[in-house]
Amino acid sequence: MFTSRRTPSLIALAAAASLALAACGSSSSTSSTSTGSTSSSSPASPAGASGYGGATSTPAAAPASPAGAVKLTADPSGALKFDVSTLHAKAGAVTVQMVNPAGSGLPHGVAVEGHGVDQDSKSVQSGATATLTVTLKPGTYQFYCPVKGHKAAGMKGTLIVTYPGMGPPRRRRPGDPAPLRSGR
């Protein structure tokens, strides 16, 4: 019979690994290609009443953040710009949440365009959150405010979608090896 002092540590390692795998859960596939919804501090609307599959309402200060969500905020002073110019997301169902701060004084929304995708959320008033969920493939997309004149005034940015498991591109640093060249 084989006995080892390592047995308790191996059991602990196996238990930790199984907990980690259980925490990942199962992957669920979404079949919808896009859903837009808006959130404000009003009560939840009944399913289908909003025209977007029963959007729920939450306060703009703390919107729910689903997996695969990216967030941005309209300028609180009313300038036609977002707080970020570049967003990064993984391919698949991507939820874009745009907070329109109470002090902005203007309606805003969020839209995503590129690679055959052109989806807009509803416009929301100050103090509300616009949400748009789209299924995206890896590539570069444009996000913008769909309110007339806002995109042209500069309320837009770039959404970079990468394959799952890949992070955003990293800049070369001093000391990094030279890149491989093709044709050698």
N, C-alpha and C positions, 0 to 999 in steps of 0.2 A: 504494500500500500504506500502511495506517495503522499507525503504531507509536507507542507511548506509554510514558512512564516508569511509568505506573500499572499496566501489565500484570502485573508480578510481585506487586504488592500485591493486585490483583483475583484472581489465581490463588490466593494465600494465603488470601484471604477465602472464596473458593469451597471450598477444601479444608477450612477450619475449619468452614464451614456443613455440609458433607457429613459431617464427623466428628461434629458435634453431632447431626445427624439420625440417624446410624447408632447413636449412643450411646443414643438414645431407644428403639431396638428396635421390634419389632412389638408391637401390642396383642394380648393373648390374652384370649379371652372365657371366663369360667367359667360352667358350667351348673349347678353345685351351689348350693343356696340356703343351706345351713348345714353346718358341720362343727365338731364339738367335739373337742378332744383335750387330753390332759394331758401334762405333761413332768415328769420327776423325774430323779434321778441313776442310775436303773436302766437296764439295756440296752434297746434298741429292741424294741418288740413286733412280731410278724409282721403283715403286712397283714391287716386285718379282725379281728385278735385283740382289739383294744380296743373293737370295736363302732363305731368312728368312722373307718374307712377307713385303718387302719394308722398310728396316731399314732407319732411318733418321740420319743425321749427326749433331752433336753439338760439340762445343769445349770441350776438355777434362777438362778444368778448371771449367766448370759449367754444368755438365750433368743434364738433367731434372730428377726430383725425383718423379716418380709416387707413388701413394698410395701403401703400401705394399712393398716398396723398402728398400733394405739394401745396404749399401755402404762399400766398402773396397778399399784400395790403395796398389799397389805393392810398394816395397821398392824403394825410389828414387835414392839410391846409387847403385842399381843393385844387392843387396843381394837377394837370393831366399827366400823371405818371404813376407807376407802381414802385414799391419799395425795393424790388429786385429787377434786374434786367435779364438774368439767366436762371432757369430752373433745371434740375436734373431729376429724372424718373427712370424706373425700370420698365421694360416692355410689358404689355398686358393692360389690365384695367387701371387707368390712372385717374385719380380724382383731383381736380384743381379747385382749391378753395380760395376765394377772393373776399377778404374782409373790406367792407366799405365803412371806414370809421365815422362815428357820429358827427365829427366836425367837418367832414368833407363838403357837405352841402350840395353834392351832385349825385345823380344816379350813376351807377357803374355796373358792369358785368364782366364776364370773362369768356373768351372764345379761344379755340385751338384750331389751327389751320396748317395743312401740309400733308403730303403723301396721300392725297385723296380724302383726307379728313377735313371737314369744315363744320364745326359744331359750336353753337353759342348757348350760354346760360341765359336765364332771364335777367334783366336789369333789376338792381335792387337800390333802394333809397339808402341814405346815410344811416348807419347803425345796424346794417344787416349784412349777411354773408351770402354770396352767390357761389353755387357749387355746380361743377360740371364733371361728369365721369365719361371718359372716352377710352376705347380700346386702341392702343397705339403700338406700332411696330418700331423697332430700333430706327433711329434717324433724327433729323433736326426739324422741329416744328416751330411755328410762331404762335405765341399767345398774345392776346390784345383785348382791349375793352371794345365791345361791339356797339356801344352807344355812338350815335352819329357824330362824326368829327373827332372823337377821342383818339382813335388809332392814328389818324392823320396828324394829330397834334403830338404824337410821340408816346402814347400810352400803349406800349407793346414791348415784347421781349422774346427771347429764344428759349425754347423747351428742348433739351437734349435727352433723348430716350435711348438707353443702352440695353443690351441683353441682360437678363437676370444673371447675377453673379459678377457682373462687371461694375466697377465704380466709375466715377467721372474721370476723364483723362488727366494724367499727372504730367506736370511740366518736368522737363529734364533738369536735374540739379548738377552743380559742379561735382565731379567725381563719379557720375553715372557713366557706365560703359557706352561707347559710341554705338549708335543704332546699326543694325545689320543692313547691308546693302544688297539689293537683289542683283543678279547677273554675275555673281562671283562663284 
